[in-house]
Amino acid sequence: MSKTDDTVDVLVIGAGASGAAFTWSLAKDGFEVLCLEQGGWTDPSQYPPTQQDWEIHRQTDFNANPNFRRLPEDYPVNDEDSPIAPLMYNAVGGSTIHWSAHFPRFHPSDFRTKTLDGVAEDWPMSYEELEPYFDLNDRIMGVAGMTGDTAYPPKSERQTPPIPLDAVGQTMARGFDKLGWHWWPSDSAILTAPYDGRAACNNCGPCDIGCARGAKSSTDITYWPKALAMGAQLKTYCRVREITVGKDGLADGVLYYDADGNLQEQKARAVVLACNGVGTTRLMLNSRSAMFPDGLANSSGLVGKNLMFHPYSMVTGVFEELLEGYKGPNGAAIVSQEFYETDLSRGFVRGYAFQVARSNGPVTTAQGGIMGSRIPWGSEHHDRFRNALGHSITIAVIGEDLPELHNEVTLDPELTDSDGIPAPKISYSLSENSRKMMDHGIARAGEAMEAAGAYDVNVIPLLRAGGWHLMGTAKMGTDPGNSVVNQGGQAHDIKNLYIVDGSVFVTAGGVNPTSTIQAVTLHMADEFKQNARHMGG
């Protein structure tokens, strides 16, 4: 094992949405910070949308599921005991390389579910406290949208205008209007005009498999260039095996495998985890020692517990008119949050959102899209294909997942990655509340489709390949017996160990979490800096 003599002030593990934001915040204020990332830099010129066979890459080497992708920097996940497969991407930029950049914020009510609805717990921070960090993050990332959405408190001006509704958005807007339901152009981390030296979106479509133009706001082109220019260090292809602890009970560094598979040691005065709700748990549980036999900072027994996804149901309508839904950002048109807040007359607590998505490209259409019903060969093939391509709209019903102890991440006793590190095992089931919520959402989405003019409506009750959002496995709180970290991300058990990713979420909300993850991260970074200065660091 190779050991460096350099002890860094702050060591961040993970270069995705949260790790990039945390590193930038510290670097701009003069802190010495090193980030280790198990993936590498991606080459935008090689993203699948630059190639004619881009749809094949989505199903193979650019698949969102690491178990399908199997790149050297990936690790396997045992998801046999879960109806939802966790999705993630390892690279500088993390899963922001491999996302559709839908960018809503959590609602004020999401931070007060216990007070408002008697479920889960209130967060130790509020929407109002996070609002300046939402705004700061929007400026760094670059957001397309428009102010005035009645589902939220007033927001600052968006950096660029909203993504055009086009025929898809206009069609669904008419349906929502007919029913008298809320809708709004979605906030998207996608530029519609030049901003911060980056180009505007050209509406090529498949944002989730990489944006060669730099219009999509992945952190490799937003936070990281700024952080590196201010002196932050970033090492790639470094797979961390465990966090090491000194005799004083404090974290003192990590052991990691470099690109050649050699075991290295890096010492640090503070260690920060930003590896997502699965990866962070995996690392903490693998950092067992005589001092921490149940895993690092796990005196509460909650490390890995309360895993929250967002269950997704997909409702697809087919229309007579050509909508050209393959044009424009695939995951972002309009949203409706008509059923977001609790109404007990519906038979469940909390709520869900509608995310209106565009349609598929030609290969996916021929394969039957998300429904998987292939267009048959034969004399009717071309007519069936023409009637399908560009004629559909999908409403994704995204439901709030409440925390439950039995939904968890543990270490698999047999499965390992290529370096022999135990793989995570996911155990997850949908609650009765979630099932009722999703059934309600499916029924209402069907009504919206019919109101918009769809002549055929198809449903996927639960999308297996829908585990993009990984939250709750190291939740924050004020009680060390009932939480893993405090509101600053500081572990209750180890004062120089911090967690700043979606693991710390107390509840999941009913919208995509990345904007809120980054706002929480920036808030925690400021608390970290204040504590360090107070301690004379």
RAZI-V367171 format. One record per helix or strand. SS is the DSSP state (A for helix, B for strand). FROM is the first residue (numbers start at 1). LEN is the number of residues. Records with the same first field share a line. If there is no record, write none. Layout:
# RAZI-V367171
SS=FROM-LEN / FROM-LEN
This chain:
# RAZI-V367171
B=2-12 / 33-4 / 77-5 / 86-1 / 102-1 / 144-1 / 160-1 / 184-2 / 188-1 / 190-1 / 195-1 / 198-1 / 216-1 / 233-3 / 239-7 / 251-7 / 263-11 / 308-1 / 312-7 / 334-3 / 352-6 / 392-8 / 408-9 / 422-6 / 456-5 / 467-1 / 471-1 / 476-1 / 485-1 / 490-2 / 497-3
A=17-12 / 44-3 / 48-3 / 54-6 / 66-4 / 94-3 / 108-4 / 113-5 / 127-15 / 166-14 / 207-3 / 223-7 / 276-11 / 344-3 / 362-5 / 369-3 / 381-8 / 432-21 / 502-3 / 514-21
